Amino acid sequence: MPSISLNPLMANGHQQVQHYEPGQIVQQWHTFLEQVALPAYERWRTDPAWRHWQLIQARLRSYCVRTQRRLGRAVFLRRA
């Protein structure tokens, strides 16, 4: 049975733990908020009302199509 060196495992663990330190998590959230969430909110806030309705209708159509597909599969599975 070959011996397993724990040093590479320990080094990898130490490296991975750095991704979960509070300062690193705060930095990731800060980056997300500044680069993704705030620009998306600003675009949404300045969009005209008709654009909001257009997005809502598109999501509703997508939801209806997915539901119909799922129901179709469920009905098909019950028949088999």
C-alpha positions as CSV (number, residue, x, y, z in Angstrom):
1,M,0.0,0.0,0.0
2,P,1.6,3.3,-1.1
3,S,2.0,5.9,1.6
4,I,0.0,9.1,1.1
5,S,1.7,12.4,1.7
6,L,-0.6,14.8,3.6
7,N,1.5,17.8,2.8
8,P,0.0,18.5,-0.7
9,L,-3.5,17.9,0.8
10,M,-2.8,20.2,3.7
11,A,-1.4,22.9,1.3
12,N,-4.5,22.6,-0.9
13,G,-6.8,22.8,2.1
14,H,-5.0,25.9,3.3
15,Q,-5.3,27.5,-0.2
16,Q,-9.1,26.7,-0.4
17,V,-9.8,28.1,3.1
18,Q,-8.6,31.5,2.0
19,H,-11.6,31.6,-0.4
20,Y,-13.9,31.5,2.6
21,E,-12.3,34.1,4.9
22,P,-14.7,36.9,5.8
23,G,-12.6,39.6,4.1
24,Q,-12.6,37.6,0.8
25,I,-16.3,37.0,1.0
26,V,-17.0,40.7,1.7
27,Q,-14.8,41.6,-1.3
28,Q,-16.7,39.2,-3.6
29,W,-20.0,40.6,-2.5
30,H,-18.7,44.2,-3.0
31,T,-17.6,43.3,-6.5
32,F,-20.9,41.7,-7.3
33,L,-22.9,44.6,-6.0
34,E,-20.9,47.2,-7.8
35,Q,-20.4,45.4,-11.1
36,V,-23.6,43.4,-11.5
37,A,-26.5,44.3,-9.2
38,L,-26.3,48.1,-9.1
39,P,-25.9,48.5,-12.9
40,A,-28.8,46.1,-13.5
41,Y,-30.9,48.0,-11.0
42,E,-30.1,51.3,-12.6
43,R,-31.1,50.0,-16.0
44,W,-34.3,48.6,-14.6
45,R,-35.1,51.8,-12.8
46,T,-34.6,54.0,-15.9
47,D,-36.5,51.6,-18.3
48,P,-39.9,52.8,-19.3
49,A,-43.0,51.1,-17.8
50,W,-43.8,49.3,-21.2
51,R,-40.5,47.6,-21.0
52,H,-41.3,46.2,-17.5
53,W,-44.6,44.9,-18.8
54,Q,-42.8,43.4,-21.9
55,L,-40.4,41.5,-19.6
56,I,-43.2,40.3,-17.3
57,Q,-45.2,39.0,-20.3
58,A,-42.1,37.2,-21.7
59,R,-41.5,35.5,-18.3
60,L,-45.2,34.6,-18.1
61,R,-45.1,33.0,-21.6
62,S,-42.0,31.1,-20.7
63,Y,-43.6,29.9,-17.5
64,C,-46.7,28.7,-19.3
65,V,-44.6,26.9,-21.9
66,R,-42.6,25.1,-19.3
67,T,-45.7,24.2,-17.3
68,Q,-47.4,22.8,-20.4
69,R,-44.3,20.7,-21.2
70,R,-44.2,19.4,-17.7
71,L,-47.9,18.6,-17.6
72,G,-47.6,16.9,-21.0
73,R,-44.8,14.7,-19.7
74,A,-46.7,13.9,-16.5
75,V,-49.8,12.9,-18.5
76,F,-47.7,10.9,-20.9
77,L,-46.0,9.1,-18.0
78,R,-49.3,8.3,-16.3
79,R,-50.6,6.7,-19.5
80,A,-47.6,4.4,-19.9
